[in-house]
Amino acid sequence: MLNSHSDMVQPIPKPKTKKKRARKNPRPTADDICRYCGRPYAQTHEVFEGNGRRQISIKYGMQVKLCYLCHRDIQTHPLQGRDLALKKEFQAKFEETYSREEFIKNFGRNYL
C-alpha cells in the first residue's frame, strides 16, 4: 500500500545549471570547409591551446577550420606535422605586426 509518504519514490533533482555553447563558436555548417581535406562541417580549431592560450588565440584570430578527423589527428600528435606547421605559420603572421618577445610573452615559447 502506497498511502504513506515514506513509501513514495522521491524524484531525482535536475541539475541547476545547463551547459551552454560558446556564442562566438557557432555550430559548424556545410559552408565550413576543412583546411586540409575539404570536408564540410569543419570545427573551429584554436592553433595555440591550453593554459589560457586558447583565449589568446581567439583574441588574435589564430583559428582554422578543421574536420573531425583532421582535428583529432592534430590533437593526438601535438607538435608534429600539421600542428607544428600551423604554429609556425601563425607565429610568423603574429610577428608581422608584433615582436617575437610579445609572442613568447603570450604563448610561452618560440616555434620558429
C-alpha positions as CSV (number, residue, x, y, z in Angstrom):
1,M,0.0,0.0,0.0
2,L,1.5,3.4,-1.1
3,N,-0.6,5.7,1.2
4,S,2.2,6.8,3.5
5,H,4.8,9.4,2.5
6,S,7.7,7.0,3.3
7,D,6.6,4.6,0.6
8,M,6.6,7.2,-2.2
9,V,9.5,7.4,-4.6
10,Q,11.3,10.8,-4.5
11,P,12.1,12.3,-7.9
12,I,15.8,13.0,-8.7
13,P,16.5,16.7,-8.7
14,K,17.6,18.3,-12.0
15,P,20.9,20.0,-12.2
16,K,20.7,23.7,-11.6
17,T,22.9,24.8,-14.5
18,K,22.9,23.7,-18.1
19,K,25.9,23.6,-20.3
20,K,25.9,26.5,-22.8
21,R,27.5,26.6,-26.2
22,A,30.0,29.4,-26.7
23,R,28.3,32.2,-28.6
24,K,31.3,33.1,-30.6
25,N,31.8,29.4,-31.7
26,P,28.7,28.6,-33.7
27,R,27.7,25.1,-34.8
28,P,29.5,24.0,-37.9
29,T,27.6,24.3,-41.2
30,A,28.1,22.9,-44.7
31,D,29.9,26.2,-45.6
32,D,32.7,25.5,-43.1
33,I,35.3,23.6,-45.2
34,C,38.3,21.8,-43.7
35,R,41.6,23.4,-44.4
36,Y,43.3,20.2,-45.3
37,C,40.9,17.7,-46.8
38,G,37.9,19.9,-47.9
39,R,35.2,18.1,-45.9
40,P,32.2,20.2,-44.9
41,Y,31.0,20.9,-41.3
42,A,34.5,21.7,-40.1
43,Q,35.1,22.7,-36.5
44,T,36.9,25.8,-35.3
45,H,40.4,24.9,-34.0
46,E,42.5,27.3,-31.9
47,V,46.1,26.9,-33.0
48,F,47.5,27.5,-29.6
49,E,45.7,25.6,-26.9
50,G,45.8,25.1,-23.1
51,N,46.6,27.2,-20.1
52,G,44.8,30.3,-21.3
53,R,46.4,30.2,-24.7
54,R,43.2,29.3,-26.3
55,Q,41.6,32.6,-25.4
56,I,44.7,34.5,-26.6
57,S,44.4,32.5,-29.9
58,I,40.8,33.7,-30.3
59,K,41.8,37.2,-29.4
60,Y,44.4,37.4,-32.2
61,G,42.4,35.4,-34.7
62,M,44.6,32.3,-34.7
63,Q,41.9,29.8,-35.6
64,V,41.4,27.5,-38.6
65,K,38.5,25.2,-39.7
66,L,39.2,21.5,-39.4
67,C,37.0,18.5,-40.0
68,Y,36.6,16.0,-37.1
69,L,39.3,13.6,-38.4
70,C,41.9,16.3,-39.1
71,H,41.1,17.9,-35.7
72,R,41.6,14.6,-33.9
73,D,44.8,13.9,-35.8
74,I,46.3,17.3,-34.7
75,Q,45.2,16.7,-31.1
76,T,46.6,13.2,-30.8
77,H,50.0,14.2,-32.3
78,P,50.8,17.7,-30.9
79,L,53.9,19.5,-32.1
80,Q,54.3,17.1,-35.1
81,G,53.4,17.6,-38.8
82,R,50.4,19.8,-39.3
83,D,50.2,21.1,-35.8
84,L,53.7,22.4,-35.8
85,A,53.3,23.8,-39.3
86,L,50.2,25.8,-38.1
87,K,52.0,27.1,-35.1
88,K,55.0,28.3,-37.2
89,E,52.6,29.9,-39.8
90,F,50.6,31.8,-37.2
91,Q,53.7,32.9,-35.3
92,A,55.1,34.3,-38.5
93,K,51.8,36.2,-39.1
94,F,51.8,37.4,-35.5
95,E,55.4,38.7,-35.8
96,E,54.4,40.8,-38.9
97,T,52.5,43.1,-36.5
98,Y,54.1,42.4,-33.1
99,S,57.5,41.4,-31.9
100,R,58.9,37.9,-31.1
101,E,59.2,38.9,-27.4
102,E,55.5,39.7,-27.4
103,F,54.7,36.3,-28.9
104,I,56.9,34.5,-26.4
105,K,55.2,36.5,-23.6
106,N,51.7,35.5,-24.7
107,F,52.3,31.9,-25.9
108,G,55.3,30.8,-23.8
109,R,57.8,29.7,-26.5
110,N,59.2,30.3,-29.9
111,Y,58.1,27.9,-32.7
112,L,60.3,29.3,-35.5
